[in-house]
């Protein structure tokens, strides 16, 4: 994604959803759609969709709606879909193993290229075709495999230490699955995913709807 766009993180998280939905529309032969139709199909408020799109300028035409193929190409370029992203996985427990098995199969441009785990030997071994090394070799192998971001599934007590090491080698971003709120330099982006919080929020919605 282009770095000069200052958009809210909530909008950022919706952009891949728009892209995938537009791909489906294009595959079905749909060529034009309104924000209301998008809203009904995606279960996202139409005002939210229009606001999200407004960050990128005039993407639609009043009275016409949105050109599906134009939007698809626009978001493909905005999300840098033609440029691959090499990811390092740090922590190969139950969740980490699931990532290694999945390895972004539906997105051929994003892939885990190296992983690190305290139980791995120093010389490394392979899991599902992905090299896994001991964290003592984090800096060396992160650079060797040209990783630019990391998925963090380590324990809470080691999360900040690992983050500091990643910052020292100019990692660009972290997808953080630990409950720790990480301190990072301005040059590093972090997205936090706390599964327990998401579950508690869902329980609240179910019981209070």
Secondary structure, DSSP 8 states (H G I E B T S, - for coil): --TT----HHHHHHHHHHHHHHHHHHHTT--EE-HHHHHHHHT--HHHHHHHHHTTS--SBTTTBEEHHHHHHHHHHHTTTTS-EEEEEE--SHHHHHHHHHTTTT-TTEEEEEEE-TTS-TT-EEETTEEEE-GGGHHHHHHHTT--EEEE-S-HHHHHHHHHHHHHTT--EEEE-SSS-----TT-EEEE--HHHHHHHHHHHHHT-
